[in-house]
Amino acid sequence: MIIYRYENEDGGGPYYTLDGINRKSGIKLEDSSYIFGCTSIDKLETYFKNKNDIKGCTMTVRDIPNKYIICLGDDQVLFPKIFMN
């Protein structure tokens, strides 16, 4: 499945580093083994509409095997961080 996400230079998203550390608070997630994304460019852009959180991020496209995707409603999905390499 093709997944779209905004990433910083370090590979993490707008809110968390790839290691699961919150960019604003510095607090690490208890479980940071999954990454968030969206199933279309439109859904990604809608999710971040009216948010300045993507400043400095680049849109990336990843092809993740369907069996590893966890759907979170219509907009977001999760996939294991191991596919970030």
C-alpha positions as CSV (number, residue, x, y, z in Angstrom):
1,M,0.0,0.0,0.0
2,I,1.3,3.4,-0.9
3,I,1.6,5.6,2.2
4,Y,2.2,9.4,2.3
5,R,3.7,11.3,5.2
6,Y,5.5,14.5,6.0
7,E,9.0,13.9,7.4
8,N,11.8,16.0,8.8
9,E,15.4,15.5,7.7
10,D,15.8,13.0,10.6
11,G,13.1,10.7,9.2
12,G,10.6,11.6,12.0
13,G,7.3,13.3,11.4
14,P,6.2,16.8,12.4
15,Y,5.4,15.9,16.0
16,Y,7.9,13.1,16.9
17,T,11.4,12.1,16.0
18,L,12.0,8.7,14.6
19,D,13.0,7.6,18.1
20,G,9.5,8.6,19.4
21,I,10.6,11.8,21.2
22,N,8.0,14.6,21.1
23,R,9.5,17.6,19.3
24,K,7.9,20.2,21.7
25,S,8.0,18.5,25.1
26,G,11.0,16.2,24.7
27,I,9.0,13.3,26.2
28,K,9.6,9.9,24.7
29,L,6.6,7.7,23.7
30,E,6.4,4.4,25.7
31,D,6.0,2.5,22.4
32,S,7.6,4.2,19.4
33,S,7.7,1.1,17.1
34,Y,5.0,2.5,14.7
35,I,4.9,5.4,12.3
36,F,1.8,7.4,11.1
37,G,0.9,8.1,7.5
38,C,-2.0,8.6,5.2
39,T,-3.3,6.6,2.2
40,S,-3.5,9.5,-0.2
41,I,-2.0,12.9,-0.8
42,D,-5.5,14.5,-0.4
43,K,-5.9,12.9,3.0
44,L,-2.5,13.9,4.1
45,E,-3.0,17.5,3.1
46,T,-6.5,17.6,4.7
47,Y,-5.1,16.3,7.9
48,F,-2.5,19.0,8.1
49,K,-4.7,21.8,6.7
50,N,-4.5,25.0,8.7
51,K,-1.6,23.6,10.7
52,N,1.9,25.1,10.6
53,D,3.4,21.8,11.9
54,I,4.8,20.7,8.6
55,K,7.2,23.6,8.2
56,G,10.6,22.2,7.3
57,C,9.1,18.8,6.4
58,T,9.1,17.0,3.0
59,M,6.3,14.9,1.7
60,T,7.5,11.3,1.4
61,V,6.0,8.2,-0.3
62,R,6.5,4.7,1.1
63,D,5.3,1.4,-0.3
64,I,4.4,-0.7,2.8
65,P,3.1,-4.3,2.5
66,N,-0.7,-4.3,3.2
67,K,-0.4,-7.0,5.9
68,Y,1.6,-4.5,8.1
69,I,-0.8,-1.6,7.8
70,I,-3.1,-0.7,10.7
71,C,-6.0,1.6,9.7
72,L,-7.1,4.4,12.1
73,G,-10.3,5.5,10.5
74,D,-10.4,7.0,7.0
75,D,-7.5,9.4,7.3
76,Q,-4.5,7.8,9.1
77,V,-2.7,4.5,9.1
78,L,0.1,3.0,11.2
79,F,3.0,0.9,10.0
80,P,6.0,-0.6,11.7
81,K,9.1,1.6,12.0
82,I,11.2,-1.1,10.5
83,F,10.0,0.0,7.0
84,M,11.7,3.4,7.5
85,N,15.1,2.1,6.3
